[in-house]
Amino acid sequence: MALVGDAVTLADFSVGACFSYAEASGLPWGDYTHIRSWWARMGEVPAWKSTAPKLG
């Protein structure tokens, strides 16, 4: 499942670009299980995996 509907859309990539820095910036998102689940699924999208920033 994506942010909007069942298929990944531009919305997922747009929001994902911001969330790339969530852990490094200390964003307190531990209580947001749906967002963390979405983020984990984004990590499995081939187009995202091949272009996402490599941090750390």
DSSP file (Angstrom, degrees, kcal/mol; ACC not computed):
  #  RESIDUE AA STRUCTURE BP1 BP2  ACC     N-H-->O    O-->H-N    N-H-->O    O-->H-N    TCO  KAPPA ALPHA  PHI   PSI    X-CA   Y-CA   Z-CA
    1    1 A M              0   0    0      0, 0.0     5,-0.2     0, 0.0     2,-0.1   0.000 360.0 360.0 360.0 141.5    0.0    0.0    0.0
    2    2 A A        -     0   0    0      3,-1.7     3,-0.3     5,-0.1     6,-0.1  -0.402 360.0 -88.5-105.5-176.8    1.2    3.5   -0.8
    3    3 A L  S    S+     0   0    0      1,-0.3     2,-0.5    -2,-0.1     5,-0.1   0.911 121.8  28.9 -60.3 -42.0    0.3    6.9    0.6
    4    4 A V  S    S-     0   0    0      3,-0.3     3,-0.4     5,-0.0    -1,-0.3  -0.923 129.2 -36.8-124.7 104.2   -2.6    7.3   -1.8
    5    5 A G  S    S-     0   0    0     -2,-0.5    -3,-1.7    -3,-0.3     4,-0.1  -0.427  92.5 -54.5  83.7-158.5   -4.2    4.0   -2.9
    6    6 A D  S    S+     0   0    0     -5,-0.2     2,-0.4    -2,-0.1    -1,-0.2   0.603 111.4  68.6 -99.7 -15.0   -2.5    0.7   -3.6
    7    7 A A  S    S-     0   0    0     -3,-0.4    -3,-0.3    -6,-0.1     2,-0.1  -0.833  88.1-104.2-111.1 145.7    0.1    1.8   -6.2
    8    8 A V        +     0   0    0     -2,-0.4     2,-0.2    -6,-0.1    -2,-0.1  -0.430  47.6 177.7 -63.6 135.2    3.2    4.0   -5.7
    9    9 A T    >>  -     0   0    0     -2,-0.1     4,-1.4    -4,-0.1     3,-0.6  -0.690  49.2 -84.1-128.4-178.3    2.7    7.5   -7.0
   10   10 A L  H 3> S+     0   0    0      1,-0.2     4,-2.6    -2,-0.2     5,-0.2   0.831 124.0  65.2 -57.8 -32.6    4.5   10.8   -7.3
   11   11 A A  H 3> S+     0   0    0      1,-0.2     4,-2.6     2,-0.2     5,-0.3   0.904  99.4  51.2 -58.2 -42.3    3.2   11.5   -3.7
   12   12 A D  H <> S+     0   0    0     -3,-0.6     4,-2.4     1,-0.2    -1,-0.2   0.908 112.5  45.0 -63.3 -42.2    5.3    8.6   -2.3
   13   13 A F  H  X S+     0   0    0     -4,-1.4     4,-1.7     2,-0.2    -1,-0.2   0.877 113.3  50.8 -69.8 -36.8    8.4    9.8   -4.0
   14   14 A S  H  X S+     0   0    0     -4,-2.6     4,-0.9     2,-0.2    -2,-0.2   0.944 117.2  38.1 -66.3 -48.3    7.8   13.4   -2.9
   15   15 A V  H >X S+     0   0    0     -4,-2.6     4,-2.1     1,-0.2     3,-0.5   0.882 112.5  59.2 -70.2 -37.7    7.2   12.5    0.7
   16   16 A G  H 3X S+     0   0    0     -4,-2.4     4,-1.0    -5,-0.3    -1,-0.2   0.850  96.9  61.1 -59.4 -35.0    9.9    9.9    0.6
   17   17 A A  H 3< S+     0   0    0     -4,-1.7     3,-0.3     1,-0.2    -1,-0.2   0.891 108.6  43.4 -60.1 -38.9   12.5   12.5   -0.4
   18   18 A C  H X< S+     0   0    0     -4,-0.9     3,-1.4    -3,-0.5    -2,-0.2   0.896 110.6  54.4 -72.0 -41.0   11.8   14.3    2.9
   19   19 A F  H >< S+     0   0    0     -4,-2.1     3,-1.5     1,-0.3     4,-0.4   0.605  85.6  83.8 -72.3 -10.0   11.8   11.1    5.0
   20   20 A S  T 3< S+     0   0    0     -4,-1.0     4,-0.3    -3,-0.3    -1,-0.3   0.794  98.6  40.2 -59.1 -26.1   15.2   10.2    3.7
   21   21 A Y  T <> S+     0   0    0     -3,-1.4     4,-2.0    -4,-0.2    -1,-0.3   0.290  86.1 103.7-105.7   8.0   16.6   12.4    6.4
   22   22 A A  H <>>S+     0   0    0     -3,-1.5     5,-2.5     1,-0.2     4,-0.6   0.931  85.5  39.1 -60.1 -51.2   14.1   11.5    9.2
   23   23 A E  H >45S+     0   0    0     -4,-0.4     3,-1.1     1,-0.2    -1,-0.2   0.926 115.8  51.3 -68.2 -43.7   16.5    9.2   11.2
   24   24 A A  H 345S+     0   0    0     -4,-0.3    -1,-0.2     1,-0.3    -2,-0.2   0.819 112.4  47.4 -62.9 -30.6   19.5   11.4   10.7
   25   25 A S  H 3<5S-     0   0    0     -4,-2.0    -1,-0.3     2,-0.0    -2,-0.2   0.506 114.6-115.4 -90.2  -4.3   17.6   14.5   11.9
   26   26 A G  T <<5 -     0   0    0     -3,-1.1    -3,-0.2    -4,-0.6    -2,-0.1   0.763  43.5-177.7  78.8  25.1   16.1   12.7   14.9
   27   27 A L      < -     0   0    0     -5,-2.5     2,-1.8    -6,-0.2    -1,-0.2  -0.384  28.6-129.8 -57.5 125.1   12.5   12.9   13.8
   28   28 A P        +     0   0    0      0, 0.0     3,-0.2     0, 0.0    -1,-0.1  -0.543  58.1 137.5 -81.6  81.9   10.5   11.3   16.6
   29   29 A W    >   +     0   0    0     -2,-1.8     3,-1.3     1,-0.2     7,-0.2   0.172  26.8 112.1-113.1  16.9    8.4    8.9   14.5
   30   30 A G  T 3  S+     0   0    0      1,-0.3    -1,-0.2    -3,-0.1     6,-0.0   0.809  78.8  50.1 -60.3 -32.5    8.5    5.9   16.8
   31   31 A D  T 3  S+     0   0    0     -3,-0.2     2,-1.2     1,-0.2    -1,-0.3   0.515  90.1  85.7 -84.9  -4.6    4.8    6.0   17.6
   32   32 A Y    <>  +     0   0    0     -3,-1.3     4,-2.4     1,-0.2     5,-0.2  -0.638  49.7 167.4-101.0  77.3    3.7    6.3   14.0
   33   33 A T  H  > S+     0   0    0     -2,-1.2     4,-2.3     1,-0.2    -1,-0.2   0.833  73.2  53.6 -64.1 -35.0    3.6    2.7   12.9
   34   34 A H  H  > S+     0   0    0      2,-0.2     4,-2.3     1,-0.2    -1,-0.2   0.901 110.6  46.8 -67.9 -39.4    1.7    3.3    9.7
   35   35 A I  H  > S+     0   0    0      2,-0.2     4,-2.6     1,-0.2    -2,-0.2   0.923 112.7  49.3 -67.9 -43.0    4.3    5.8    8.5
   36   36 A R  H  X S+     0   0    0     -4,-2.4     4,-2.1    -7,-0.2    -2,-0.2   0.881 111.2  50.4 -63.7 -36.8    7.2    3.5    9.5
   37   37 A S  H  X S+     0   0    0     -4,-2.3     4,-2.2     2,-0.2    -2,-0.2   0.921 110.8  48.6 -65.7 -43.6    5.5    0.7    7.6
   38   38 A W  H  X S+     0   0    0     -4,-2.3     4,-2.4     1,-0.2    -2,-0.2   0.928 110.3  52.1 -59.8 -44.8    5.0    2.8    4.5
   39   39 A W  H  X S+     0   0    0     -4,-2.6     4,-1.5     1,-0.2    -1,-0.2   0.888 108.3  50.6 -61.2 -40.1    8.7    3.9    4.8
   40   40 A A  H  < S+     0   0    0     -4,-2.1     4,-0.3     1,-0.2    -1,-0.2   0.901 110.4  49.7 -64.2 -40.8    9.8    0.2    4.9
   41   41 A R  H >< S+     0   0    0     -4,-2.2     3,-1.6     1,-0.2     4,-0.4   0.879 105.8  56.8 -66.3 -36.8    7.7   -0.6    1.8
   42   42 A M  H >< S+     0   0    0     -4,-2.4     3,-1.4     1,-0.3    -1,-0.2   0.872  97.8  63.0 -60.7 -35.0    9.2    2.4    0.0
   43   43 A G  T 3< S+     0   0    0     -4,-1.5    -1,-0.3     1,-0.3    -2,-0.2   0.646 101.9  51.4 -64.6 -13.8   12.6    0.8    0.7
   44   44 A E  T <  S+     0   0    0     -3,-1.6    -1,-0.3    -4,-0.3    -2,-0.2   0.479  80.0 107.5-100.9  -5.5   11.6   -2.1   -1.4
   45   45 A V    X>  -     0   0    0     -3,-1.4     4,-3.0    -4,-0.4     3,-0.7  -0.636  68.2-140.8 -74.9 120.7   10.4   -0.2   -4.5
   46   46 A P  H 3> S+     0   0    0      0, 0.0     4,-2.1     0, 0.0     5,-0.2   0.874  99.8  50.6 -53.3 -43.5   13.1   -0.8   -7.2
   47   47 A A  H 3> S+     0   0    0      1,-0.2     4,-0.5     2,-0.2     5,-0.1   0.848 114.7  44.9 -65.2 -32.0   13.0    2.8   -8.5
   48   48 A W  H X> S+     0   0    0     -3,-0.7     4,-2.6    -6,-0.2     3,-0.9   0.916 110.3  53.5 -75.4 -44.7   13.4    4.1   -5.0
   49   49 A K  H 3< S+     0   0    0     -4,-3.0    -2,-0.2     1,-0.3    -1,-0.2   0.876 110.3  47.8 -57.0 -39.0   16.2    1.7   -4.0
   50   50 A S  H 3< S+     0   0    0     -4,-2.1    -1,-0.3    -5,-0.3    -2,-0.2   0.640 124.5  27.9 -81.6 -13.0   18.2    2.7   -7.0
   51   51 A T  H << S+     0   0    0     -3,-0.9    -2,-0.2    -4,-0.5    -1,-0.2   0.539  86.3 116.2-124.7 -10.1   17.9    6.4   -6.5
   52   52 A A  S  < S-     0   0    0     -4,-2.6   -35,-0.0     1,-0.1     2,-0.0  -0.284  75.4 -96.2 -64.2 146.5   17.5    7.1   -2.8
   53   53 A P        -     0   0    0      0, 0.0     2,-0.8     0, 0.0    -1,-0.1  -0.352  31.5-132.3 -61.2 140.7   20.2    9.0   -1.0
   54   54 A K        -     0   0    0     -3,-0.1     2,-0.3    -2,-0.0   -34,-0.0  -0.862  32.8-177.3 -97.3 107.6   22.7    6.8    0.8
   55   55 A L              0   0    0     -2,-0.8   -34,-0.0     1,-0.2     0, 0.0  -0.748 360.0 360.0-106.0 152.3   23.1    8.2    4.3
   56   56 A G              0   0    0     -2,-0.3    -1,-0.2   -32,-0.0    -2,-0.0   0.449 360.0 360.0  95.1 360.0   25.4    7.1    7.0
